[in-house]
């Protein structure tokens, strides 16, 4: 059990960081898409209120 615990902990940390990275990537990607849509809707002259 003493040898298994660090491996499981490392795997859990890797898994957690992978999920966090995916969520971060998805939110950033959707943010970019929504931002570009809002920018197109408002037109090039006016700035989008929130980015």
Secondary structure by P-SEA (a helix, b strand, c coil): caaaaaaaaaaaaaaaaaaaaaaaaaaaaaaaaaaaaaaaaaccccccccc
